[in-house]
Amino acid sequence: MNMRILVVGGGGREHAITLALSKNTKTDLYCVMGKKNPGIAKLCREVLIHPETDAEIVLAFAKQHNIEYAVVGPEAPLAAGVSDALTAAGIGCVGPSQAAARIETDKGFCRSLMQKHGIAGCPAYKLCRTPEEAAEYIRSYPGDLAVKPTGLTGGKGVKVMGEQVDREGAVAYAMTLKDQTIILEERLLGEEFTLMAFVDGKTLVPMPLVQDHKRAFEGDIGPNTGGMGSYTLADHTFPFVTDADYQAAFAIMQATVAALAKEGCPYKGVLYGQFMNTAEGPKVIEFNARFGDPEAMNVLTLLDSDFVTIAEHIVSGTLTPADVSFRKQATVCKYLVPKDYPEHPHAGDPITLGPHENTILYYANVIEEAGILKTQTSRTMAFVGVGATLTEAEEAAESACRNVSGNVRHRTDIGTEALFAKRISHMKELRG
């Protein structure tokens, strides 16, 4: 009899998770998602369209279908305790408990945990209980700060002085953050990179390094988004991240998992470390308690080993590096987004796919009506180009995006040699 696996979530990341799980032919897949993702629906025996944060309904659906394992994609169901409900019912869950997920859902908890356990890479920060306290601190602070609400913001809640706002702009933004703690952090200068790892409570097995592009427009300008695209190199590292930087980042993640276990909330699932590689080495911008989106699409496209076995070993606490292997190829992921995204995204526009050789297509916030794909108000779909080199992968992704007709756009510069060279020279400059 086939193993029954539930995927919770309906975005591009969850399409990548479902496709990776489906490569094991001895599985039957099920999904609970807020909106019907046509790519996920095609891979599943049955789907339930329902808010994925409703732990009671997710559990009832899982029990109805005798689900053995679940993979929780987004952060909101983790914050709502979906993983706890499934685990309590004896369903193995790839996704941390509500308490362990605070590493993402409560930025104040994350910083306090790092400080309490002496974990390296923690930027200087201050927690402010009121907007007025934050405003006073911003005005008196001699340098630039990043202003962050402590709760979930879908990657869009941070405003950085000297980049997106000036001092008074930072004050004005802080004043809008009512009824929550505000965290003010030193502005970090460097190159961002993402290191994700599979975690079984103790053991971490790392994935290829990825670099995401949050800004809406070419040349890294415009407002932050959930991520416009990302890339990996064939050797799974970056030239602007030295071996020492990589080891330091991985050690920070290991220490964080050990600290969570000591606090009585062991971590099982995927841990996402977003780092700023500074002149002094990697600093933690944030942790996420799940795969990144778009980064999941890069790494899961390359995953060579059986994701179902990885899931089983995460749940049983028996994960080893031998369980995980990735193809030595480069990937470039480019998101197509609706017109006027992210500020005033236009929904309901029909889109038509064209040829997309050497790419994998992942559906995200898109609906299918009478065989016609239509945009919604968030990121529409992503193409992941795969090749022996970054250039090959970028050309495949770019060509696929250009062949889509409709009221959508994408960032043409992601994964290009020009942007990549800029990253390398920026890091060299910082390190003198």
PENOR-V787963 format. One record per pair of residues at least 12 apart in sequence whose C-alpha atoms are under 10 Angstrom apart, sorted by the first residue. I is the first residue (numbers start at 1). GAP is how many residues later the second one is. Records with the same first field share a line. If there is no record, write none. Layout:
I->GAP ; GAP
This chain:
1->25 ; 26 ; 27
2->22 ; 23 ; 24 ; 25 ; 26 ; 27
3->21 ; 22 ; 23 ; 24 ; 25 ; 26 ; 63 ; 64 ; 65 ; 66 ; 305
4->22 ; 23 ; 24 ; 25 ; 26 ; 41 ; 58 ; 61 ; 62 ; 63 ; 64 ; 65 ; 66
5->13 ; 16 ; 17 ; 22 ; 23 ; 24 ; 25 ; 26 ; 39 ; 57 ; 60 ; 61 ; 62 ; 63 ; 64 ; 65 ; 66 ; 86 ; 87 ; 88 ; 303 ; 306
6->12 ; 22 ; 23 ; 24 ; 25 ; 26 ; 38 ; 40 ; 41 ; 52 ; 55 ; 56 ; 59 ; 60 ; 61 ; 62 ; 63 ; 64 ; 65 ; 66 ; 85 ; 87
7->14 ; 22 ; 23 ; 24 ; 25 ; 26 ; 33 ; 37 ; 40 ; 55 ; 62 ; 63 ; 64 ; 65 ; 66 ; 86 ; 87
8->22 ; 23 ; 24 ; 25 ; 26 ; 39 ; 40 ; 43 ; 44 ; 45 ; 50 ; 62 ; 63 ; 64 ; 65 ; 66 ; 69 ; 70 ; 74 ; 75
9->22 ; 23 ; 24 ; 25 ; 26 ; 27 ; 28 ; 31 ; 40 ; 41 ; 42 ; 43 ; 44 ; 62 ; 63 ; 64 ; 65 ; 66 ; 67 ; 68
10->21 ; 22 ; 23 ; 24 ; 25 ; 26 ; 27 ; 28 ; 29 ; 30 ; 31 ; 39 ; 42 ; 63 ; 64 ; 353 ; 354 ; 355
11->22 ; 23 ; 24 ; 25 ; 26 ; 28 ; 29 ; 62 ; 63 ; 282 ; 283 ; 351 ; 352 ; 353 ; 354 ; 355 ; 367 ; 368 ; 369 ; 370
12->25 ; 27 ; 28 ; 61 ; 281 ; 282 ; 283 ; 284 ; 285 ; 323 ; 349 ; 350 ; 351 ; 352 ; 353 ; 354 ; 367 ; 368 ; 369 ; 370
13->60 ; 61 ; 277 ; 278 ; 279 ; 280 ; 281 ; 282 ; 283 ; 284 ; 285 ; 287 ; 349 ; 350 ; 351 ; 369
14->17 ; 19 ; 23 ; 25 ; 26 ; 57 ; 58 ; 59 ; 60 ; 277 ; 279 ; 282 ; 283 ; 348 ; 349 ; 350
15->22 ; 23 ; 24 ; 25 ; 26 ; 28 ; 58 ; 281 ; 282 ; 346 ; 347 ; 348 ; 349
16->23 ; 24 ; 57 ; 277 ; 278 ; 279 ; 280 ; 281 ; 282 ; 283 ; 284 ; 285 ; 344 ; 345 ; 346 ; 347 ; 348
17->23 ; 54 ; 55 ; 56 ; 274 ; 279 ; 280 ; 283 ; 284 ; 290
18->12 ; 13 ; 21 ; 22 ; 23 ; 25 ; 26 ; 53 ; 55 ; 282 ; 289
19->20 ; 21 ; 23 ; 24 ; 25 ; 281 ; 282 ; 288 ; 343
20->277 ; 280 ; 281 ; 282 ; 283 ; 284 ; 285 ; 286 ; 287 ; 288
21->22 ; 50 ; 279 ; 285 ; 286 ; 287 ; 288 ; 289 ; 290
22->21 ; 22 ; 284 ; 285 ; 286
23->281 ; 282 ; 283 ; 284 ; 285
24->281 ; 282 ; 283 ; 284 ; 285
26->282
27->17 ; 281
28->15 ; 16 ; 17 ; 18 ; 39
29->12 ; 14 ; 15 ; 16 ; 17 ; 18 ; 38 ; 40 ; 41
30->13 ; 14 ; 15 ; 16 ; 17 ; 18 ; 31 ; 32 ; 35 ; 37 ; 40
31->12 ; 13 ; 14 ; 15 ; 16 ; 17 ; 18 ; 21 ; 27 ; 30 ; 31 ; 39 ; 40 ; 41
32->14 ; 15 ; 16 ; 17 ; 18 ; 19 ; 20 ; 21 ; 22 ; 25 ; 26 ; 29 ; 30 ; 40
33->14 ; 15 ; 16 ; 17 ; 18 ; 19 ; 20 ; 25
34->14 ; 15 ; 16 ; 17 ; 18 ; 19
35->13 ; 14 ; 15 ; 16 ; 17 ; 329 ; 330 ; 331 ; 332
36->12 ; 13 ; 14 ; 328 ; 329 ; 330 ; 331 ; 332
37->12 ; 325 ; 326 ; 327 ; 328 ; 329 ; 330 ; 331
38->324 ; 325 ; 326 ; 327 ; 328 ; 329 ; 330 ; 331 ; 335
39->322 ; 323 ; 324 ; 325 ; 327 ; 328 ; 329
40->322 ; 323 ; 324
46->19
47->14
48->13
51->26
52->20 ; 21 ; 22 ; 24 ; 25 ; 26 ; 28 ; 30
53->21 ; 22 ; 23 ; 24 ; 25 ; 26 ; 27 ; 28 ; 29
54->23 ; 26 ; 27 ; 28
55->22 ; 23 ; 25 ; 26 ; 27 ; 28 ; 29 ; 30 ; 31
56->25 ; 26 ; 29 ; 30
57->25
58->19 ; 24 ; 25 ; 27 ; 28
59->23 ; 24 ; 25 ; 26 ; 27 ; 28 ; 29 ; 30 ; 32
60->26
62->24 ; 27 ; 29
63->23 ; 26 ; 27 ; 28
66->25
67->19 ; 23 ; 24 ; 25
68->18 ; 22 ; 23 ; 24 ; 25 ; 244
69->17 ; 18 ; 21 ; 22 ; 23 ; 24 ; 25 ; 239 ; 242 ; 243 ; 246
70->13 ; 16 ; 17 ; 21 ; 22 ; 23 ; 24 ; 25 ; 241 ; 242 ; 245
71->12 ; 21 ; 22 ; 23 ; 24 ; 198 ; 199 ; 219 ; 237 ; 240
72->21 ; 22 ; 23 ; 24 ; 197 ; 198 ; 217 ; 218 ; 219
73->21 ; 22 ; 196 ; 197 ; 216 ; 217 ; 218 ; 219 ; 220 ; 223
74->21 ; 80 ; 214 ; 215 ; 216 ; 217 ; 218 ; 219
75->20 ; 21 ; 23 ; 26 ; 27 ; 29 ; 30 ; 77 ; 79 ; 213 ; 214 ; 215 ; 216 ; 217
76->22 ; 25 ; 29 ; 76 ; 78
77->18 ; 21
78->17 ; 18 ; 19 ; 20 ; 21 ; 22 ; 23 ; 24 ; 26 ; 27 ; 211 ; 212
79->17 ; 18 ; 19 ; 20 ; 21 ; 22 ; 23 ; 25 ; 26 ; 27 ; 73 ; 210
80->17 ; 18 ; 21
81->15 ; 16 ; 17 ; 18 ; 20
82->13 ; 14 ; 15 ; 16
83->12 ; 13 ; 14 ; 15 ; 18
84->12 ; 13 ; 14 ; 15
85->12 ; 13
87->228
91->224
92->219 ; 220 ; 221 ; 222 ; 223 ; 224
93->175 ; 176 ; 218 ; 219 ; 221 ; 222 ; 223
94->104 ; 105 ; 106 ; 173 ; 174 ; 175 ; 176 ; 196 ; 216 ; 217 ; 218 ; 219 ; 220 ; 221
95->104 ; 105 ; 172 ; 173 ; 174 ; 175 ; 176 ; 194 ; 195 ; 196 ; 216 ; 219 ; 220
96->103 ; 104 ; 105 ; 169 ; 170 ; 171 ; 172 ; 173 ; 174 ; 175 ; 193 ; 194
97->168 ; 169 ; 170 ; 171 ; 172 ; 192
98->167 ; 191
99->161 ; 164 ; 165 ; 166 ; 167 ; 168
100->157 ; 160 ; 161 ; 163 ; 164 ; 165 ; 166 ; 167 ; 168 ; 189
101->159 ; 164 ; 166 ; 167 ; 168 ; 170 ; 186 ; 187 ; 188 ; 189
102->49 ; 158 ; 163 ; 185 ; 186 ; 187
103->153 ; 154 ; 157 ; 164 ; 168 ; 183 ; 184 ; 185 ; 186
104->46 ; 47 ; 48 ; 167 ; 168 ; 182 ; 183 ; 184 ; 185 ; 186
105->45 ; 46 ; 47 ; 48 ; 182 ; 183 ; 184
106->43 ; 44 ; 45 ; 46 ; 75
107->20 ; 41 ; 42 ; 43 ; 44 ; 45 ; 74 ; 75 ; 76 ; 179 ; 180
108->17 ; 18 ; 19 ; 20 ; 40 ; 41 ; 42 ; 43 ; 73 ; 74 ; 75
109->41
110->12 ; 40 ; 146 ; 150 ; 176 ; 177
111->12 ; 13 ; 14 ; 15 ; 16 ; 72 ; 173 ; 175
112->13 ; 15
113->143 ; 146 ; 147 ; 150
114->138 ; 141 ; 142 ; 145 ; 146 ; 170
116->143
117->138 ; 139 ; 141 ; 142 ; 143 ; 145
118->137 ; 138 ; 141
119->132 ; 133 ; 134 ; 135 ; 136 ; 137 ; 140
120->128 ; 129 ; 131 ; 132 ; 133 ; 135 ; 136 ; 162 ; 163 ; 164
121->127 ; 128 ; 131 ; 154 ; 155 ; 156 ; 159 ; 160 ; 161 ; 162 ; 163 ; 164
122->63 ; 130 ; 160 ; 161 ; 162 ; 163 ; 164
123->61 ; 62 ; 63 ; 64 ; 65 ; 160 ; 161 ; 162
124->21 ; 60 ; 61 ; 62 ; 63 ; 64
125->20 ; 21 ; 58 ; 59 ; 60 ; 61 ; 62
126->56 ; 57 ; 58 ; 59 ; 60
127->21 ; 22 ; 23 ; 54 ; 55 ; 56 ; 57 ; 58
128->21 ; 22 ; 46 ; 52 ; 53 ; 54 ; 55 ; 56
129->49 ; 50 ; 51 ; 52 ; 53 ; 54
130->44 ; 45 ; 47 ; 48 ; 49 ; 50 ; 51 ; 52
131->40 ; 41 ; 42 ; 43 ; 44 ; 45 ; 46 ; 47 ; 48 ; 49 ; 50 ; 51
132->39 ; 42 ; 43 ; 46
133->41 ; 42 ; 49
134->13 ; 36 ; 37 ; 40 ; 41 ; 43 ; 47 ; 48 ; 49 ; 50
135->32 ; 33 ; 35 ; 36 ; 37 ; 38 ; 39 ; 40
136->35
137->34 ; 47
138->23 ; 29 ; 30 ; 32 ; 33 ; 36 ; 46
139->28 ; 29 ; 31 ; 32
141->26 ; 45
143->18 ; 19 ; 24 ; 43 ; 44
144->16 ; 17 ; 18 ; 19 ; 21 ; 22 ; 23 ; 26 ; 40 ; 41 ; 42 ; 43 ; 44
145->14 ; 15 ; 16 ; 17 ; 20 ; 21 ; 22 ; 25 ; 38 ; 39 ; 40 ; 41 ; 42 ; 43
146->12 ; 13 ; 14 ; 15 ; 16 ; 17 ; 18 ; 19 ; 24 ; 37 ; 38 ; 39 ; 40 ; 41 ; 42 ; 139
147->12 ; 13 ; 14 ; 18 ; 23 ; 24 ; 26 ; 27 ; 30 ; 35 ; 36 ; 37 ; 38 ; 39 ; 40
148->12 ; 25 ; 26 ; 29 ; 33 ; 34 ; 35 ; 36 ; 37
149->25 ; 28 ; 29 ; 30 ; 31 ; 32 ; 33 ; 34 ; 35
150->27 ; 30 ; 31 ; 32 ; 33 ; 34
151->29 ; 30 ; 31 ; 32
153->73
154->70 ; 71 ; 72 ; 73
155->59 ; 69 ; 70 ; 71 ; 72 ; 138
156->58 ; 59 ; 67 ; 68 ; 69 ; 70 ; 71 ; 186
157->16 ; 20 ; 67 ; 68
158->15 ; 25 ; 26 ; 65 ; 66
159->14 ; 15 ; 64 ; 65
160->24 ; 25 ; 26 ; 27 ; 28
161->25 ; 26
162->25
163->24 ; 58 ; 59
164->57 ; 58 ; 59 ; 60
185->100
187->98
188->87 ; 88 ; 89 ; 90 ; 91 ; 94 ; 95 ; 96 ; 97
189->87 ; 88 ; 89 ; 90 ; 94 ; 237 ; 238 ; 241
190->50 ; 85 ; 86 ; 87 ; 88 ; 89 ; 90 ; 91 ; 92 ; 93 ; 233 ; 236 ; 237 ; 238 ; 239 ; 240 ; 241
191->20 ; 49 ; 50 ; 84 ; 85 ; 86 ; 87 ; 88 ; 91 ; 232 ; 233 ; 235 ; 236 ; 239
192->18 ; 19 ; 20 ; 21 ; 48 ; 49 ; 82 ; 83 ; 84 ; 85 ; 86 ; 90 ; 91 ; 92 ; 93 ; 231
193->16 ; 17 ; 18 ; 19 ; 20 ; 44 ; 45 ; 47 ; 48 ; 53 ; 56 ; 80 ; 81 ; 82 ; 83 ; 84 ; 89 ; 92
194->13 ; 14 ; 15 ; 16 ; 17 ; 18 ; 36 ; 55 ; 78 ; 79 ; 80 ; 81 ; 82 ; 91 ; 92 ; 93 ; 98 ; 101
195->12 ; 13 ; 14 ; 15 ; 16 ; 42 ; 51 ; 54 ; 55 ; 58 ; 76 ; 77 ; 78 ; 79 ; 80 ; 92 ; 97 ; 100
196->12 ; 13 ; 14 ; 54 ; 57 ; 74 ; 75 ; 76 ; 77 ; 78 ; 91 ; 92 ; 93 ; 94 ; 95 ; 96 ; 99 ; 100 ; 103
197->53 ; 56 ; 57 ; 72 ; 73 ; 74 ; 75 ; 76 ; 93 ; 94
198->70 ; 71 ; 72 ; 73 ; 74 ; 92 ; 93 ; 112 ; 113 ; 115 ; 116 ; 121 ; 122 ; 123 ; 126
199->55 ; 58 ; 67 ; 68 ; 69 ; 70 ; 71 ; 72 ; 111 ; 112 ; 114 ; 115 ; 116 ; 118 ; 119 ; 120 ; 121
200->57 ; 66 ; 67 ; 68 ; 69 ; 70 ; 110 ; 111 ; 112 ; 113 ; 114 ; 115 ; 116 ; 117 ; 118 ; 119 ; 120
201->56 ; 57 ; 59 ; 60 ; 64 ; 65 ; 66 ; 67 ; 68 ; 113 ; 114 ; 115 ; 116 ; 117 ; 118
202->52 ; 53 ; 55 ; 56 ; 58 ; 59 ; 64 ; 65 ; 66 ; 112 ; 115 ; 116 ; 117
203->51 ; 54 ; 55 ; 64 ; 65 ; 111 ; 114 ; 115 ; 116 ; 117 ; 118
204->46 ; 47 ; 49 ; 50 ; 53 ; 64 ; 65 ; 66 ; 67 ; 110 ; 115 ; 116 ; 117
205->45 ; 49 ; 65 ; 66 ; 114 ; 115 ; 116 ; 117 ; 118 ; 119 ; 120
206->44 ; 47 ; 64 ; 65 ; 66 ; 115 ; 118 ; 119
207->29 ; 30 ; 65 ; 89 ; 92 ; 93 ; 95 ; 96 ; 117 ; 118 ; 119
208->24 ; 25 ; 26 ; 27 ; 28 ; 29 ; 30 ; 87 ; 90 ; 91 ; 94 ; 95 ; 117 ; 118 ; 119 ; 120 ; 122
209->22 ; 23 ; 24 ; 26 ; 27 ; 28 ; 29 ; 32 ; 37 ; 86 ; 89 ; 90
210->20 ; 21 ; 22 ; 23 ; 26 ; 27 ; 28 ; 64 ; 82 ; 84 ; 85 ; 86 ; 88 ; 89 ; 121 ; 122
211->18 ; 19 ; 20 ; 21 ; 22 ; 27 ; 63 ; 64 ; 83 ; 84 ; 87 ; 121 ; 203 ; 204
212->14 ; 15 ; 16 ; 17 ; 18 ; 19 ; 20 ; 62 ; 80 ; 81 ; 82 ; 83 ; 121 ; 202 ; 203
213->12 ; 13 ; 14 ; 15 ; 16 ; 17 ; 18 ; 81 ; 121 ; 198 ; 200 ; 201 ; 202
214->12 ; 13 ; 14 ; 15 ; 16 ; 80
215->12 ; 13 ; 14 ; 127 ; 196
216->12 ; 13 ; 121 ; 124 ; 125 ; 126 ; 127 ; 194 ; 195
217->192 ; 193 ; 194 ; 195 ; 196
218->192 ; 193 ; 194 ; 195 ; 196 ; 201
219->192 ; 193 ; 194 ; 195 ; 200
220->191 ; 193 ; 194 ; 199
222->120
223->118 ; 119 ; 120
224->118 ; 119
225->116 ; 117 ; 118 ; 153 ; 154
226->66 ; 67 ; 68 ; 116 ; 152 ; 153
227->65 ; 66 ; 67 ; 68 ; 107 ; 108 ; 152
228->65 ; 66 ; 105 ; 106 ; 107 ; 108 ; 109 ; 151 ; 154 ; 182 ; 183 ; 186
229->64 ; 65 ; 66 ; 68 ; 69 ; 103 ; 104 ; 105 ; 106 ; 107 ; 153 ; 154 ; 155 ; 181 ; 182 ; 183 ; 184 ; 185 ; 186
230->63 ; 64 ; 65 ; 66 ; 67 ; 68 ; 101 ; 102 ; 103 ; 104 ; 105 ; 154 ; 184 ; 185
231->63 ; 64 ; 66 ; 67 ; 68 ; 99 ; 100 ; 101 ; 102 ; 103 ; 153 ; 154 ; 155 ; 159 ; 162 ; 163 ; 183 ; 184 ; 185 ; 189
232->63 ; 66 ; 67 ; 70 ; 96 ; 97 ; 98 ; 99 ; 100 ; 101 ; 154 ; 157 ; 158 ; 161 ; 183
233->95 ; 96 ; 97 ; 98 ; 99 ; 154 ; 155 ; 156 ; 157 ; 158 ; 160 ; 182
234->68 ; 92 ; 93 ; 94 ; 95 ; 96 ; 97 ; 152 ; 153 ; 154 ; 155 ; 156 ; 159
235->92 ; 93 ; 94 ; 95 ; 153 ; 154
236->63 ; 90 ; 91 ; 92 ; 93 ; 94 ; 95
238->182 ; 185 ; 186
239->181 ; 182 ; 184 ; 185 ; 188
240->37 ; 180 ; 181 ; 183 ; 184 ; 185 ; 186 ; 187 ; 188
241->36 ; 37 ; 40 ; 41 ; 183 ; 186
242->35 ; 39
244->37 ; 38
245->32 ; 33 ; 35 ; 36 ; 37 ; 38
246->31 ; 35 ; 36
247->35
248->33 ; 34 ; 35
249->24 ; 25 ; 26 ; 27 ; 28 ; 32 ; 33 ; 34 ; 35
250->23 ; 32
252->21 ; 30 ; 31 ; 32
253->18 ; 19 ; 20 ; 31 ; 34
254->17
256->15 ; 31
257->14
267->22 ; 47
268->21 ; 22 ; 43 ; 46 ; 47 ; 48 ; 49
269->20 ; 21 ; 22 ; 41 ; 42 ; 45 ; 46
270->18 ; 19 ; 20 ; 21 ; 22 ; 44
271->16 ; 17 ; 18 ; 19 ; 20 ; 21
272->14 ; 15 ; 16 ; 17 ; 18 ; 19 ; 20 ; 23
273->12 ; 13 ; 14 ; 15 ; 16 ; 17 ; 18 ; 19
274->12 ; 13 ; 14 ; 18
275->12
277->150 ; 153
278->149 ; 152 ; 153
279->148 ; 149 ; 150 ; 151 ; 152 ; 153
280->150 ; 151
281->150
293->71
294->39 ; 40 ; 41 ; 68 ; 88 ; 90
295->37 ; 38
296->37
297->34 ; 35 ; 36 ; 63 ; 64 ; 65 ; 85 ; 86 ; 87
298->32 ; 33 ; 34 ; 35 ; 62 ; 85 ; 86 ; 87 ; 88
299->27 ; 28 ; 31 ; 32
300->26
301->25 ; 26 ; 28 ; 30 ; 58 ; 59 ; 83 ; 84 ; 85
302->23 ; 24 ; 25 ; 26 ; 27 ; 28 ; 29 ; 84
303->21 ; 22 ; 23 ; 24 ; 25
304->19 ; 20 ; 21 ; 22 ; 23 ; 24
305->17 ; 18 ; 19 ; 20 ; 21 ; 22
306->17 ; 18 ; 19
307->16 ; 17
309->14 ; 15
310->12 ; 13 ; 14
311->12
328->59 ; 60 ; 61
329->57 ; 58 ; 59 ; 60 ; 61 ; 63 ; 64
330->54 ; 55 ; 56 ; 57 ; 58 ; 59 ; 60 ; 61 ; 62 ; 63 ; 64 ; 85
331->28 ; 52 ; 53 ; 54 ; 55 ; 56 ; 57 ; 58 ; 59 ; 60 ; 61 ; 62 ; 63 ; 65 ; 66 ; 84
332->27 ; 50 ; 51 ; 52 ; 53 ; 54 ; 55 ; 57 ; 58 ; 59 ; 60 ; 61 ; 62 ; 63 ; 64 ; 65 ; 66 ; 82 ; 83 ; 84
333->26 ; 27 ; 28 ; 29 ; 49 ; 50 ; 51 ; 52 ; 53 ; 60 ; 61 ; 63 ; 64 ; 65 ; 81 ; 82
334->47 ; 48 ; 49 ; 50 ; 51 ; 60 ; 63 ; 64 ; 66 ; 67 ; 76 ; 77 ; 78 ; 79 ; 80 ; 81
335->27 ; 28 ; 29 ; 44 ; 45 ; 46 ; 47 ; 48 ; 49 ; 62 ; 66 ; 73 ; 74 ; 75 ; 76 ; 77 ; 79
336->27 ; 28 ; 39 ; 42 ; 43 ; 44 ; 45 ; 46 ; 47 ; 65 ; 66 ; 68 ; 71 ; 72 ; 73 ; 74 ; 75
337->27 ; 28 ; 29 ; 38 ; 39 ; 40 ; 41 ; 42 ; 43 ; 44 ; 45 ; 70 ; 71 ; 72 ; 73 ; 74
338->13 ; 27 ; 28 ; 36 ; 37 ; 38 ; 39 ; 40 ; 41 ; 42 ; 43 ; 68 ; 69 ; 70 ; 71 ; 72
339->36 ; 38 ; 67 ; 68 ; 69 ; 70 ; 71
340->37 ; 67 ; 68 ; 69
341->36 ; 37 ; 38 ; 67 ; 68
342->35 ; 36 ; 37
343->34
344->33 ; 34
345->30 ; 31 ; 32 ; 33 ; 34 ; 63
346->29 ; 30 ; 31 ; 32 ; 61 ; 62
347->18 ; 19 ; 27 ; 28 ; 29 ; 30 ; 31 ; 33 ; 60
348->18 ; 19 ; 25 ; 26 ; 27 ; 28 ; 29 ; 59
349->17 ; 23 ; 24 ; 25 ; 26 ; 27 ; 57 ; 58 ; 59
350->16 ; 17 ; 18 ; 19 ; 22 ; 23 ; 24 ; 25 ; 55 ; 56 ; 57 ; 58
351->15 ; 21 ; 22 ; 23 ; 24 ; 29 ; 53 ; 54 ; 55 ; 56 ; 57
352->20 ; 21 ; 22 ; 51 ; 52 ; 53 ; 54 ; 55
353->20 ; 47 ; 48 ; 49 ; 50 ; 51 ; 52 ; 53
354->45 ; 46 ; 47 ; 48 ; 49 ; 50 ; 51
355->44 ; 45 ; 46 ; 47 ; 48 ; 49
356->27 ; 28 ; 29 ; 40 ; 41 ; 42 ; 43 ; 44 ; 45 ; 46 ; 47 ; 48
357->28 ; 29 ; 39 ; 40 ; 42 ; 43
358->25 ; 26 ; 27 ; 28 ; 29 ; 34 ; 35 ; 37 ; 38 ; 39 ; 41 ; 42
359->23 ; 24 ; 25 ; 26 ; 27 ; 28 ; 34 ; 35 ; 36 ; 37 ; 38 ; 39 ; 40 ; 41
360->22 ; 23 ; 24 ; 25 ; 26 ; 36 ; 37 ; 40
361->20 ; 21 ; 22 ; 23 ; 24 ; 36 ; 39
362->18 ; 19 ; 20 ; 21 ; 22
363->16 ; 17 ; 18 ; 19 ; 20
364->12 ; 14 ; 15 ; 16 ; 17 ; 18
365->12 ; 13 ; 14 ; 15 ; 16
366->12 ; 13 ; 14 ; 15
367->13
373->33
374->32 ; 33
375->31 ; 32 ; 33
379->29 ; 31
380->28 ; 29
381->20 ; 27
382->15 ; 18 ; 19 ; 28
383->13 ; 14 ; 15 ; 16 ; 17 ; 18
384->12 ; 13 ; 14 ; 16 ; 17
385->12 ; 13 ; 14 ; 15 ; 30
390->25 ; 26 ; 27 ; 30
391->24 ; 25 ; 26
392->23 ; 24
393->22 ; 23
394->18 ; 19 ; 20 ; 21 ; 22 ; 23
395->20 ; 21
397->15 ; 17 ; 18
398->12 ; 13 ; 14 ; 15 ; 16 ; 17 ; 18
399->13
